[in-house]
Amino acid sequence: MSKKWFILVALVLVVAAILSACGGQSAANNKGQNTNVDCKSPDVFCVGLVTDVGKIDDKSFNQSAWEGVKEALSKGVANKIDYIETTDAKDYEANIELFAKKGYDVIVTVGFALGQATQNMAKKYPNIKFIGVDQFQGKKVDNVAGLIFHEDRAGFMAGALAAMITKTNTIAAVLGTDLVPPVVAYKEGYENGAKYINPDIKVIATYHPGGLENAFTDPEWGAATAKQAMDQGADVVFGAGGKTGNGALIEVASAAKSGKQVYCIGVDTDQWLTVPEAHACLVSSAMKLITPGVFDLIQLAKQGKFPSGNYYGKTGLAPFHAFDSKIPQKVKDKLKEIQKGLMDGSIDTGYKPGTK
């Protein structure tokens, strides 16, 4: 092989390395799209998504938000979509600005931790619409919609289910950090939902001891905490904390496969579809319907009907899937009764925002 050929190969490798390091771009991001689309053109509608450090394939809220963006492309609402994965929290604003400078029409930022960065960039780029998933809008900014949910209601339903299927009268929750209000809402709802069914039930609820940088990306801690809860008699475990919670689900599934009668409950999305490793125990999931919520807001932005401020998405329990025949009809009926009560206000979850 000639010296000139070696130089050419080396240059190709260097260019490839540079491109792979730019803004989280990858071939998969733009699959099926015309990558030459100019987002600054008035006839083109572009949507970008910035994750928190949980990554796009977290099988939870980042992934669910990205599915909503992809739906906007598949249904012809968006002409081009892309995402950037954040690896360090200090890069939140820089990652958002990568899309802003390219002329993207809508930027979706995922997670409570991106709240301040989203506000800052929205003020700097008033002509761009921003969707902040899990970001409560205290002070309204005209071009920002906070997609938020009544996580306490979903948690309440999960807790009620857990209380009705436990045999040991002890259940558990493995959670992300209490620095994130939605996690606290899940936890409080779960505890109060269980006690709504049985005031004497024991609930072992454990928050991750770390901060925002690792509380949702620690499956090893999630697994160890779930095992500890099972050792203390818990036979239903609620995993609410991204990959940390997924670690708990998979640990419970391992125990179920070994013959232990234990169940687990997922979070945010229908985790039967995203965490197949947990099928042995996954009776349901406490869902906030992020995907349709993101899609709806993107569509409203395209139609010129973007609602600034707080926009509440729907919550509920996922189907029981393989466990459907094992859930007594009286349990299903009670859950429907509770869901109705939560919707019409006759049942209070007991969650008070701002408290832990």
PyMOL commands that set and color helices and strands:
alter all, ss='L'
color gray80, all
select helices_A, chain A and resi 3-20+61-74+89-101+112-124+151-165+181-197+219-231+242-257+271-274+276-278+290-302+321-326+329-344
alter helices_A, ss='H'
color red, helices_A
select strands_A, chain A and resi 46-50+80-84+106-110+129-133+144-148+170-175+202-207+236-240+263-268+282-288+309-312+315-317
alter strands_A, ss='S'
color yellow, strands_A
deselect
rebuild
show_as cartoon
